[in-house]
Amino acid sequence: MYTLLGPHGPYPSDTPGALGGHRRLRIYGRLDCPAALRAPARGGYAAHRVFFADEAAALATGYRPCAVCSRPAYRAWRARRPG
């Protein structure tokens, strides 16, 4: 059983998440993201790791796309930001 994060909070799932994220930074990206794979070496990362079923769930929970592994989605997100 896996725990995924959705718009209404965490929920159990029989399938693993397709995307990972960082709870404190509120960033999501691919599970094979080079930046995310380097992060555990800096320490403290695992405690803040969350998983999402898809991009829609990540966006609905207020997370932004990773600028490293999801550059097109990040640029679109950034263009929608005010100011």
Short mmCIF file of the C-alpha atoms (twelve columns), coordinates in Angstrom:
data_MODEL
# 
_entry.id   MODEL 
# 
loop_
_atom_site.group_PDB 
_atom_site.id 
_atom_site.type_symbol 
_atom_site.label_atom_id 
_atom_site.label_alt_id 
_atom_site.label_comp_id 
_atom_site.label_asym_id 
_atom_site.label_seq_id 
_atom_site.Cartn_x 
_atom_site.Cartn_y 
_atom_site.Cartn_z 
_atom_site.pdbx_PDB_model_num 
ATOM 1  C CA . MET A 1  0.000  0.000  0.000   1 
ATOM 2  C CA . TYR A 2  1.233  3.484  -0.911  1 
ATOM 3  C CA . THR A 3  0.262  6.879  0.464   1 
ATOM 4  C CA . LEU A 4  -0.346 9.603  -2.109  1 
ATOM 5  C CA . LEU A 5  -1.142 13.268 -1.593  1 
ATOM 6  C CA . GLY A 6  -4.230 14.730 -3.217  1 
ATOM 7  C CA . PRO A 7  -6.325 17.905 -2.942  1 
ATOM 8  C CA . HIS A 8  -8.091 16.542 0.158   1 
ATOM 9  C CA . GLY A 9  -4.952 15.284 1.897   1 
ATOM 10 C CA . PRO A 10 -3.121 11.956 1.999   1 
ATOM 11 C CA . TYR A 11 -4.899 8.819  0.837   1 
ATOM 12 C CA . PRO A 12 -3.988 5.127  0.434   1 
ATOM 13 C CA . SER A 13 -3.350 3.750  -3.048  1 
ATOM 14 C CA . ASP A 14 -2.613 0.315  -4.472  1 
ATOM 15 C CA . THR A 15 -0.335 1.896  -7.081  1 
ATOM 16 C CA . PRO A 16 2.756  4.008  -6.458  1 
ATOM 17 C CA . GLY A 17 2.793  7.692  -7.278  1 
ATOM 18 C CA . ALA A 18 3.889  8.826  -10.731 1 
ATOM 19 C CA . LEU A 19 5.479  12.033 -9.377  1 
ATOM 20 C CA . GLY A 20 7.371  12.944 -6.233  1 
ATOM 21 C CA . GLY A 21 7.513  16.172 -4.309  1 
ATOM 22 C CA . HIS A 22 9.028  18.007 -1.369  1 
ATOM 23 C CA . ARG A 23 6.506  18.997 1.291   1 
ATOM 24 C CA . ARG A 24 8.368  22.058 2.602   1 
ATOM 25 C CA . LEU A 25 9.455  23.456 -0.768  1 
ATOM 26 C CA . ARG A 26 6.114  22.565 -2.415  1 
ATOM 27 C CA . ILE A 27 7.828  21.374 -5.603  1 
ATOM 28 C CA . TYR A 28 6.909  18.275 -7.618  1 
ATOM 29 C CA . GLY A 29 8.736  16.461 -10.387 1 
ATOM 30 C CA . ARG A 30 9.632  13.168 -11.982 1 
ATOM 31 C CA . LEU A 31 10.840 10.345 -9.767  1 
ATOM 32 C CA . ASP A 32 14.069 10.188 -11.799 1 
ATOM 33 C CA . CYS A 33 14.759 13.940 -11.531 1 
ATOM 34 C CA . PRO A 34 18.523 14.566 -11.201 1 
ATOM 35 C CA . ALA A 35 17.941 17.287 -8.585  1 
ATOM 36 C CA . ALA A 36 15.702 15.038 -6.475  1 
ATOM 37 C CA . LEU A 37 18.127 12.141 -6.741  1 
ATOM 38 C CA . ARG A 38 20.962 14.342 -5.412  1 
ATOM 39 C CA . ALA A 39 18.878 15.762 -2.542  1 
ATOM 40 C CA . PRO A 40 19.148 12.810 -0.088  1 
ATOM 41 C CA . ALA A 41 22.919 13.294 0.062   1 
ATOM 42 C CA . ARG A 42 22.291 16.716 1.628   1 
ATOM 43 C CA . GLY A 43 20.257 15.077 4.416   1 
ATOM 44 C CA . GLY A 44 16.741 15.472 5.770   1 
ATOM 45 C CA . TYR A 45 15.022 14.978 2.430   1 
ATOM 46 C CA . ALA A 46 13.150 11.719 3.077   1 
ATOM 47 C CA . ALA A 47 11.079 13.214 5.894   1 
ATOM 48 C CA . HIS A 48 9.602  15.767 3.482   1 
ATOM 49 C CA . ARG A 49 9.002  13.475 0.486   1 
ATOM 50 C CA . VAL A 50 5.440  13.166 -0.843  1 
ATOM 51 C CA . PHE A 51 4.020  11.385 -3.885  1 
ATOM 52 C CA . PHE A 52 1.269  12.244 -6.355  1 
ATOM 53 C CA . ALA A 53 -0.820 10.151 -8.727  1 
ATOM 54 C CA . ASP A 54 -0.383 12.725 -11.506 1 
ATOM 55 C CA . GLU A 55 0.403  16.336 -12.335 1 
ATOM 56 C CA . ALA A 56 -3.193 17.471 -11.793 1 
ATOM 57 C CA . ALA A 57 -3.085 16.227 -8.187  1 
ATOM 58 C CA . ALA A 58 0.235  17.978 -7.549  1 
ATOM 59 C CA . LEU A 59 -1.047 21.275 -8.940  1 
ATOM 60 C CA . ALA A 60 -4.355 20.968 -7.061  1 
ATOM 61 C CA . THR A 61 -2.464 20.675 -3.772  1 
ATOM 62 C CA . GLY A 62 -0.520 23.867 -4.470  1 
ATOM 63 C CA . TYR A 63 2.808  22.406 -5.594  1 
ATOM 64 C CA . ARG A 64 4.799  23.883 -8.462  1 
ATOM 65 C CA . PRO A 65 6.681  22.016 -11.201 1 
ATOM 66 C CA . CYS A 66 10.409 21.368 -10.814 1 
ATOM 67 C CA . ALA A 67 12.564 23.700 -12.919 1 
ATOM 68 C CA . VAL A 68 15.059 20.877 -13.572 1 
ATOM 69 C CA . CYS A 69 13.008 17.895 -14.753 1 
ATOM 70 C CA . SER A 70 9.763  19.623 -15.764 1 
ATOM 71 C CA . ARG A 71 11.089 22.738 -17.454 1 
ATOM 72 C CA . PRO A 72 8.151  23.320 -19.883 1 
ATOM 73 C CA . ALA A 73 5.600  22.934 -17.071 1 
ATOM 74 C CA . TYR A 74 7.730  25.156 -14.819 1 
ATOM 75 C CA . ARG A 75 7.892  27.893 -17.467 1 
ATOM 76 C CA . ALA A 76 4.120  27.740 -17.966 1 
ATOM 77 C CA . TRP A 77 3.577  27.880 -14.184 1 
ATOM 78 C CA . ARG A 78 5.946  30.837 -13.870 1 
ATOM 79 C CA . ALA A 79 4.223  32.716 -16.720 1 
ATOM 80 C CA . ARG A 80 0.873  32.410 -14.877 1 
ATOM 81 C CA . ARG A 81 2.235  33.909 -11.653 1 
ATOM 82 C CA . PRO A 82 1.265  37.497 -10.944 1 
ATOM 83 C CA . GLY A 83 3.991  40.135 -10.774 1 
# 
